[in-house]
Structures are given as structure tokens and as C-alpha cells.
Amino acid sequence: MVNILHIKELLNDTDIALRDVALRHAFSSFTEPVDITGCENSALIILLNLTYPRKKVDDLLNKKLAKKTLNNEVHIENCLGEVQWLHSHNLKYPDIRVSKQRLLVALPVLHRSVLSSANFEACLGWSHDSAKVNFAKLFDCHFVWQGKKSCLARLLVEEQAKWKVVFQSLGMPVKDYLNLSARINSFLPECSQPEIVDRHSPQIRLPYHDGYTALTPVISHAVQSEIQQASRQRRGKFTHVEFTRPAAVSDLVSSIGGNVCVLDYPPPINKTVHGLTHSRLFRVLNGESVLNIHALVRSQFRDGITGFLSIGNALALKQRREQKVTSIKQIRAGLAEWLAPLIEWRLEVKDNGRGLVQLESCKGSLEYQFLTVTDDQLAELTVPLFSLLNTTLSNLSAMEKYAFHQQLMPVLKNHLKWLLTHIADEDKQFYSDAENNRSRYLYLKGLRVFDAQALSNPYCCGTPSLTAVWGMIHRYQRKLNEALGATIRLTSFSWFIKEFSYVTGKKLPEKTMQGPKQNQFRRPSIIDNKHCDLVFDLVVHIDGYEEELLLLDSQQALLKACFPANFAGGVMHQPELSEGNDWCDLYSSEVLLYKKLSRLPMSGRWIMPTKHKVSSVKELIELLKKHTSLYPTMFGYLLLGTPQKRTGSLGRLHCYAEPTIGVAEYVSPIDIRLQGIKNYFNKSFWMLDAQECSMLMKRV
């Protein structure tokens, strides 16, 4: 930790009201912990006074009130009673109906590819009776002491001699102090897990050894606290999840008034899809550009240019090389986005001759040349396109200083030529690698989902969970095998999102018979959530015996009939009838499949695995700022112990698990086309890696 605020800076404030506000913030879970080393007496006075409601305390440094509190056996007993509800992971989040349970476990196994509580110092949260939220603050509030983050409960368990003196200075006898330490020690075992799975706790099934285990996802207090701290420092993009009874959820949620911050990174799907040929033609005839001008003002392209121009400022050679590679990738991606509408138009004309007659009306324009020139001559348009690029930049207020820039001109021109050359060479890669592959790929097109979970895990909002995609495919596999009497395996998938939009408003929960009166239908309280509608394509790799794959080839109707109806908690529909009935196709040739995939609309994005590692929330947000094509999402679970038998479990075995945050790359179809067929099949597929202590998505 760096730049830690010391409590001395707050104690020097003579304005009592302002000082109290600052001190309450300093001892809250949503702020960086304050250093109390050397001011232990003042810190204990503050902690004792925090156990009262605000209206009963005029000054948190009131030593007289603190002494009276410490000698009040009933009050201290109430505070002590809440120590047994301290947790490492909150079972009451987000459903406060989970009661009389707590989870206190060691940190999970560290995985470099994901962010979890294993990346942070262990710290405790509290969740119990909302009426006792203030009592918990005495032993639960975190601070930094002698360079280590801790809380009073932990320090008393460690029997720090300094704190015995501090308690004595406020009038507590040594005998009472030792009794207090012993009781806290009994309330804080190294591990405490429920023997019964509460009926309000969610459960999912995932593979474990030769069968399945039921998992209950639980949120880490340490990770949630770090995200709240990052949101207060305005480091990244956040949205809120609201709780109407925050004190019943946890001390952390109570301290922020029930407005819990979560990372908000929806997929960058363009809302305005490029129109049909006649609408683009109309714009050309009216002297308007059909190119994607917005791509030139986006942060990705602008950061690429500024990064390239500032390469000399980096001190080390390695830093300069890394910055140059990153900048060139961003510049090339921006230019590809700029050209995307013309490339898409050219593909339509090339594939089916659409609009050839109408094109005669714009003969002589640069657009006409781009659409009708042969592949071998496409690179000859570099000069007119480069001139148009600089003219466009000069007309954009945010980018005009980069137009005709002496250092940029060679770079922009070379990469424009590279793009045009690779577009022209596209078909050559097909025919040079045209052998049939005996692998089977199932291509599912235009799948529509309504009201899917946009909270991929309790920390991230945006793209639905990757494990939700895997779960849907696994359910599909089970139904297919049951119908066919086979043992085929849907081993991995590639995911393309065409459309995405958040659903506004809150969902009214369905009536259930759960609750105190289980013989009556009642509607539970509203739990805030984030939902989305999306349209996507899936490419699924199928593995199995050859005779079973041949059987599958002749069962097109069965493939459609067995397809699941739900995804990520939302309702899934097949494409509309107007879009045709060929939404479910089998391919045995990677070449033929890739030719289809290379024609996907430029407005969508492929969700690709990456090799980026993250070790903190700050590092994650900095990475997202530096690489604008990266987005956080749910990568899977880390097990918090060994699966075991528990009453109320959906399976034979049950385990509590912590959801993780990973980073995926959102790549445009034009980039996939330019990188080629081998790159797509080698780097675009996801699979579930189920290990003894983790179940995480990874690249095949």
C-alpha cells in the first residue's frame, strides 16, 4: 500500500463536525484503511464511539463516553456477540433471507489469469441482524497498524501486548482484557462453514471428478471492498446495484447506503448497424461519406496516435518497444474500423452481385472504385484513401492536429496499404488450405436472448458470464446424447455478439411458497439486478466417435429440437422466421465455416481469450484503460474447500465457491478476417478447465 493516510492528519482538524465525517469515512470499508500506528488510544476511543448511532455521538473523540462504554458490560457483550458473525465471504449477499449462517475460510488458491480474494490481504466483513450493525464496528472496522491491514478482532486474537496497555488506559482490568481476547479467539476459528445449505442460497452444478458437484457462489468481502474503494477514486467505469435494506446485507453495504458499485463494461456493439446497399448509395450520391468517421475519434485510435508520438518519452528500450507495438495495433484497428463499411459493401457486391446496377449512378467516385476494382488492384487505392483520411482528420476538431502530421503520415499510409493488401489476399488463404477437416463444428446463428443476467458475477456488469455459455452448451450436449443414445462431446465454443442492450427497470419477483409461511404464495422483496437483451452466434466444436458424428450429420431436425430454451437466466429464442430457417448448421470443413464467419457484420464483436494477467483492481482498471479492446467478465469459480455432503444440496457433494474476474478481448470481424483462418481456430475457442480447486474458462 502506498500513500496511506495517517490518522494524525484527521485528528488535527478543529472542526468537530467535519472531523467526525472524515473519521467515519476513514474507518469505513469503502475507503482505503487509515494508519493508526502511534495513535492507538485515539483509535480505540473512536471505535468504541462508533458503536452508537450517529445522533447519539457529538464527538467521536469523546474519551469520557468511550470509557463509560468500555465499562458497560451489556454494551461490550453486544459488541462481542457480533464477532461470531464476522466472515470472509458473505452468504447474505444479495439475498438477506439467508440467516444464521456465516462463511469463514482461508484464501483460495491463487490463479494468475483471474482476479480473486487470493490477490488481496485477508480481511473480515460482517453480516447478521441489521439492528446490530453498529455493535459490529468495534471489532470489525479495518485500519493499518505497524504496516499491516488488520482489525481489532484480529489483533486481540494475536495477543499484541501494545493493545493490552491501550485497553488498560481506558479503564479495563487485565483480567477482563484477557477474557475478552479468549472469547474473540473462540469466535474466530480458522475455518467455519455451514453444515446446511440454506434454501435461499443459489446453487449451480459443475463437473467434479467423474460426476458433478453443487456450488454456491459467494462474494468475497475483500474483493468487494477493493472495488468500492476504486469507484470512490473514479478510476474506472461503474454502475450501482441498490439494496433497500442495506444494514441487513452487510456492514460494507450499510456504510455506502445500499448503493453497491460494480464494474460496468458492456460489450462495444455499435448501435447503428450499416444500412443496405441502396441507403449507402444514397449517401454517396448526396456527397456524404459512408466510412465510419466515429472510429477516428474513439479513444482507441486517439490513444494509439498519442502513444506512437510519445514513444521517445519512455525511458527503457523494452518500454519503447512495448508502447510501439500497442500503439500500432490500436492505429491499425482504428483504420480497419474506419474502412469497415466499405469492406462490408464490397463483400456484398463480390458475393452476390447485390447493387451492381445501382452502382453505375456513382461511377467515378472513390467508393465506386473500391467496390469494383479487382483484388490485385485494390492496393492502388492507398493514395486516394490516405488523402481522404487526412482530410477527414482535419475536419474533426479533436483530431485536426494529427492531419498531415509529419511523423504520422508514413505510419498511416503504410498501414492503410497493409489493410488493403490483406483484404485482397483473403481468398488465397482459403484455397491454399482447402483440405477438408474431419472435425465437426456446429454453427448457431442469430440466437436471441431476453432478460439475461448482465451481472456476470457480483463484481462485473456487462457481457453475460462465459460459464453461462458453457453451461448452456453442456445442457445441450446432455439432451443430444439422451436423444441419440450417443456419447458425443461439445468440447469448446467461440462466441460472437451481434447486438446488445441493457434492460431498464427492476424485475418484480415471482410468487413462491418459500418463507415463514410456506403454505402460502408470497412475493419476496425485490433484489436489484442488471439484465440485458442480446443477439449472438455460437460456433461449437464437436468431438466423438466417427460413427456417432455421421449419425449426427443426418439429424438436423434433432439438433434444433434439443436446443436449450434458457441462457444466463434469460429466455432464448431462435431467429425470426424472416431471417430464414438455416440457423443451425453442421460443418466438417473449417474452410467453409470460416468463409461464413468472415462475412459477419462489422458492428458485432468476437469474445476472445487473452494472455493478460491481473493482480489488483487498480491494475485491472489501468489495463482496461490502456487496451480499450479488453473487458472484464466472469471466468469461473475458485473452490473454498473440498466438496462434501451437506443437507439441502442439489447434488451428492456441495462446495462454496468464489466467482472470479477475468479479462477477454472484444475483436471486430474485420480483425478476424485480416488475421486469417489459422489464427481464428487456434485462438478463438473457450473451454472449461475443471481442476481440484478451480473451475475456470480458458483458451483451448
C-alpha positions, -999 to 999 in steps of 0.1 A, spaced: 0 0 0 12 35 -8 2 70 2 -16 57 33 -34 84 52 -23 87 88 -50 93 114 -29 122 128 -39 143 98 -76 139 107 -71 144 145 -56 179 139 -89 192 124 -105 215 150 -139 215 133 -156 186 152 -184 181 127 -160 179 97 -136 158 117 -163 132 126 -173 129 90 -137 123 80 -131 98 108 -163 78 99 -151 76 63 -116 66 74 -129 36 93 -154 25 66 -149 -5 43 -154 16 11 -122 38 17 -85 30 19 -77 20 55 -61 47 77 -28 42 95 -33 44 133 2 34 144 13 56 173 -23 68 179 -38 36 193 -56 53 222 -74 77 199 -83 49 175 -98 28 203 -118 58 216 -132 63 180 -140 26 176 -159 25 209 -179 56 200 -187 42 165 -208 15 182 -235 41 188 -259 57 162 -247 90 148 -273 111 166 -261 99 200 -224 109 195 -215 145 191 -177 139 191 -160 106 181 -130 116 203 -152 119 234 -129 100 258 -154 101 287 -181 83 266 -155 57 254 -145 49 290 -181 46 300 -188 23 270 -158 1 278 -171 -4 314 -207 -11 302 -208 -49 303 -241 -52 284 -229 -29 256 -195 -47 253 -213 -81 254 -234 -69 224 -203 -59 205 -186 -92 214 -216 -112 202 -213 -98 167 -177 -112 164 -192 -146 157 -208 -132 126 -176 -119 110 -170 -136 77 -145 -138 48 -173 -143 22 -209 -130 26 -236 -156 24 -264 -129 28 -254 -112 -5 -276 -105 -23 -305 -124 -6 -308 -113 30 -332 -142 37 -302 -164 42 -300 -165 80 -279 -179 109 -250 -188 87 -215 -174 81 -185 -185 60 -150 -180 73 -123 -197 52 -87 -193 41 -78 -176 9 -84 -197 -22 -56 -209 -45 -40 -180 -65 -45 -181 -102 -27 -155 -123 -52 -154 -150 -81 -142 -128 -87 -117 -100 -100 -131 -67 -96 -126 -29 -63 -146 -33 -48 -114 -47 -56 -93 -16 -48 -93 21 -73 -113 41 -99 -91 58 -132 -97 76 -167 -84 69 -199 -86 89 -235 -97 81 -262 -105 107 -291 -86 123 -294 -51 108 -303 -37 142 -268 -46 154 -247 -32 126 -232 -5 149 -221 -31 175 -200 -49 149 -179 -18 142 -158 -21 174 -140 -53 163 -147 -52 125 -135 -18 113 -102 -22 94 -71 0 97 -34 -2 91 -12 -9 122 25 -13 120 23 -16 82 -3 -43 81 -40 -41 74 -60 -55 104 -89 -51 127 -93 -51 165 -107 -87 165 -75 -100 147 -52 -80 169 -67 -93 201 -65 -129 188 -28 -123 181 -24 -111 217 -5 -79 208 10 -65 241 5 -29 230 -32 -33 229 -35 -46 264 -19 -13 275 -43 7 254 -74 -11 269 -60 -6 304 -56 32 297 -94 34 293 -101 15 325 -104 -21 315 -88 -45 340 -62 -70 327 -84 -99 338 -113 -86 317 -90 -79 287 -77 -115 288 -112 -128 290 -122 -106 260 -93 -119 239 -101 -155 247 -137 -152 238 -129 -135 205 -104 -163 198 -132 -188 202 -154 -169 179 -128 -167 151 -117 -202 141 -95 -207 111 -124 -222 92 -162 -221 97 -186 -234 71 -224 -242 74 -234 -278 76 -267 -270 58 -272 -252 25 -299 -225 31 -329 -228 8 -323 -192 -3 -287 -198 -13 -283 -202 -51 -267 -234 -64 -253 -245 -97 -238 -278 -109 -204 -282 -124 -182 -312 -133 -161 -327 -105 -141 -359 -109 -164 -384 -126 -197 -366 -117 -209 -333 -106 -208 -311 -75 -232 -284 -65 -216 -250 -60 -230 -220 -41 -213 -188 -53 -204 -164 -25 -190 -129 -27 -156 -120 -12 -156 -91 13 -120 -82 3 -127 -80 -34 -160 -61 -30 -143 -36 -6 -114 -30 -31 -140 -23 -59 -158 2 -37 -125 19 -30 -117 21 -67 -151 36 -75 -146 64 -50 -113 72 -66 -131 73 -100 -105 50 -117 -128 31 -140 -164 27 -152 -190 17 -126 -227 13 -121 -248 7 -90 -268 -22 -76 -293 -9 -50 -304 -26 -17 -335 -13 2 -323 -28 35 -285 -23 33 -278 -30 70 -293 -65 67 -268 -73 38 -235 -64 54 -216 -36 72 -200 -27 39 -233 -23 21 -247 -4 50 -217 21 50 -224 30 14 -262 34 18 -271 3 -2 -256 16 -34 -230 -11 -43 -207 -2 -71 -199 -29 -98 -176 -26 -128 -197 -15 -158 -182 -26 -191 -209 -36 -217 -196 -50 -250 -188 -23 -276 -215 -32 -300 -223 -4 -324 -260 6 -320 -262 18 -356 -257 -11 -380 -246 0 -415 -276 0 -438 -284 -18 -470 -268 -11 -503 -293 14 -515 -291 36 -483 -253 37 -486 -256 46 -523 -280 74 -514 -253 89 -491 -226 86 -518 -249 104 -543 -255 131 -518 -218 137 -513 -217 121 -479 -191 96 -467 -201 60 -460 -169 54 -440 -171 51 -402 -159 85 -391 -166 77 -354 -138 52 -354 -113 81 -359 -125 99 -327 -127 69 -304 -102 66 -276 -86 35 -291 -74 53 -323 -66 85 -305 -46 67 -278 -28 48 -305 -17 80 -322 -7 98 -290 12 67 -278 31 65 -310 41 101 -309 53 99 -273 74 67 -277 106 87 -272 94 97 -237 97 61 -224 130 55 -205 138 19 -212 142 2 -246 117 -25 -236 91 1 -227 95 19 -260 91 -14 -279 60 -24 -260 45 11 -264 52 10 -302 36 -24 -306 5 -14 -286 2 19 -305 5 3 -339 -22 -23 -330 -46 5 -319 -39 25 -351 -44 -5 -373 -76 -14 -355 -89 22 -359 -82 23 -396 -99 -11 -401 -130 2 -383 -129 33 -405 -128 12 -436 -153 -14 -423 -185 -1 -441 -168 -1 -475 -153 -35 -469 -187 -49 -459 -203 -32 -490 -175 -47 -512 -182 -82 -498 -219 -79 -506 -212 -69 -542 -185 -96 -546 -205 -125 -531 -239 -120 -547 -236 -90 -570 -261 -70 -549 -265 -35 -562 -243 -37 -593 -269 -19 -614 -273 9 -590 -236 14 -586 -234 29 -621 -250 60 -608 -219 68 -586 -194 59 -612 -162 78 -609 -163 81 -571 -137 66 -548 -164 44 -533 -172 30 -568 -135 22 -574 -132 4 -541 -163 -17 -548 -155 -27 -584 -117 -28 -586 -101 -63 -588 -82 -77 -558 -49 -72 -575 -55 -35 -579 -71 -28 -545 -37 -16 -530 -35 11 -557 -63 29 -538 -39 36 -509 -30 72 -521 -66 85 -526 -78 68 -493 -48 83 -475 -57 117 -488 -93 112 -477 -81 101 -443 -61 133 -437 -89 155 -450 -113 138 -426 -89 142 -397 -85 179 -405 -123 184 -403 -126 168 -368 -119 193 -340 -105 166 -317 -81 152 -344 -72 181 -367 -38 185 -351 -29 150 -364 -39 157 -400 -9 157 -424 14 152 -393 50 146 -404 57 117 -381 23 101 -386 20 102 -424 43 73 -431 27 51 -405 -9 58 -415 -1 53 -452 18 20 -446 -10 5 -425 -36 16 -450 -17 -3 -477 -13 -33 -453 -50 -34 -448 -59 -32 -485 -33 -59 -494 -46 -83 -468 -82 -77 -478 -72 -86 -514 -53 -117 -503 -82 -131 -483 -94 -158 -508 -58 -171 -513 -57 -184 -477 -89 -204 -484 -77 -222 -514 -42 -228 -501 -56 -246 -471 -87 -261 -487 -84 -297 -474 -115 -310 -455 -111 -314 -418 -129 -343 -401 -137 -322 -371 -174 -312 -367 -185 -277 -359 -220 -266 -351 -228 -231 -362 -257 -215 -344 -268 -182 -359 -289 -152 -347 -299 -166 -313 -319 -140 -294 -320 -138 -256 -342 -116 -235 -337 -106 -198 -303 -124 -195 -281 -117 -164 -259 -88 -172 -242 -92 -139 -218 -120 -149 -207 -121 -113 -213 -98 -82 -184 -76 -93 -189 -71 -131 -218 -58 -152 -219 -62 -190 -214 -93 -210 -231 -124 -195 -209 -150 -179 -187 -172 -200 -196 -201 -177 -232 -194 -186 -224 -201 -222 -205 -233 -212 -234 -244 -190 -259 -239 -218 -238 -259 -242 -233 -287 -217 -270 -289 -212 -274 -291 -250 -248 -320 -250 -268 -339 -224 -301 -336 -243 -285 -346 -276 -268 -377 -261 -300 -387 -245 -320 -384 -277 -293 -400 -299 -281 -427 -274 -246 -414 -281 -216 -400 -262 -207 -370 -283 -189 -341 -265 -194 -304 -272 -158 -295 -261 -154 -258 -268 -171 -227 -282 -164 -195 -300 -188 -166 -292 -198 -136 -314 -222 -110 -301 -242 -91 -327 -265 -69 -306 -266 -59 -270 -287 -36 -249 -294 -32 -212 -329 -37 -199 -341 -8 -178 -361 -10 -146 -364 -36 -119 -380 -70 -122 -409 -79 -100 -401 -113 -84 -424 -143 -89 -446 -155 -60 -433 -185 -42 -441 -206 -12 -408 -200 5 -407 -180 37 -421 -183 72 -455 -194 59 -446 -220 34 -482 -229 28 -490 -195 12 -479 -179 -20 -459 -148 -12 -438 -124 -33 -402 -119 -19 -387 -85 -17 -371 -70 -49 -335 -78 -53 -319 -54 -77 -302 -69 -107 -290 -60 -141 -304 -76 -172 -298 -74 -209 -311 -84 -243 -286 -98 -269 -283 -115 -302 -253 -137 -308 -238 -165 -328 -221 -196 -314 -195 -219 -331 -193 -252 -311 -166 -278 -316 -180 -314 -315 -159 -344 -307 -169 -381 -307 -166 -414 -324 -168 -412 -362 -200 -433 -364 -217 -410 -339 -206 -380 -358 -220 -395 -390 -253 -401 -372 -254 -365 -361 -250 -353 -397 -284 -368 -406 -302 -354 -375 -306 -318 -385 -342 -316 -370 -330 -332 -337 -302 -306 -334 -329 -279 -334 -353 -297 -312 -328 -303 -284 -315 -267 -283 -320 -252 -248 -346 -225 -241 -327 -206 -215 -294 -188 -212 -279 -169 -183 -313 -167 -166 -329 -153 -197 -353 -167 -223 -337 -178 -256 -354 -177 -290 -345 -189 -324 -340 -163 -351 -371 -147 -366 -388 -165 -395 -380 -136 -418 -343 -145 -413 -347 -180 -426 -346 -214 -411 -309 -222 -416 -298 -211 -381 -284 -244 -371 -257 -259 -394 -231 -286 -392 -197 -282 -408 -169 -307 -413 -147 -282 -431 -130 -254 -413 -125 -236 -446 -162 -235 -455 -171 -224 -420 -146 -197 -419 -159 -183 -452 -193 -179 -435 -178 -164 -403 -157 -139 -423 -189 -123 -436 -204 -114 -402 -215 -78 -397 -188 -53 -387 -209 -40 -359 -205 -71 -337 -176 -84 -317 -159 -118 -311 -152 -126 -274 -116 -138 -275 -93 -153 -248 -62 -133 -239 -29 -139 -220 -32 -108 -198 -28 -112 -161 -42 -91 -133 -33 -89 -96 -53 -60 -83 -84 -39 -91 -61 -9 -98 -40 -29 -122 -72 -43 -139 -86 -8 -144 -53 5 -158 -51 -24 -182 -87 -17 -194 -77 20 -200 -45 11 -218 -61 -16 -240 -96 -4 -249 -105 -37 -266 -102 -56 -233 -133 -60 -210 -137 -77 -176 -161 -106 -172 -168 -138 -152 -142 -165 -158 -154 -192 -134 -150 -203 -98 -124 -210 -72 -134 -236 -46 -134 -226 -10 -127 -260 4 -133 -296 -6 -167 -306 -18 -186 -325 9 -221 -338 18 -244 -311 30 -281 -311 38 -300 -291 12 -275 -296 -15 -287 -302 -51 -261 -328 -56 -243 -356 -37 -215 -331 -30 -216 -294 -23 -190 -267 -20 -189 -229 -16 -171 -211 -44 -158 -177 -51 -166 -161 -86 -136 -146 -104 -129 -117 -127 -110 -123 -159 -102 -102 -190 -114 -110 -225 -107 -93 -258 -135 -80 -279 -123 -82 -315 -141 -69 -346 -149 -92 -375 -126 -72 -398 -97 -81 -375 -106 -117 -375 -106 -117 -413 -73 -99 -415 -56 -123 -391 -67 -153 -411 -82 -188 -406 -55 -204 -386 -55 -175 -361 -92 -179 -356 -93 -216 -350 -62 -215 -328 -71 -186 -306 -109 -180 -305 -123 -211 -286 -131 -213 -250 -133 -244 -228 -139 -251 -191 -108 -263 -172 -122 -282 -142 -94 -288 -116 -94 -299 -79 -95 -263 -66 -109 -243 -95 -133 -244 -125 -122 -217 -149 -127 -208 -186 -95 -208 -207 -84 -208 -243 -83 -242 -259 
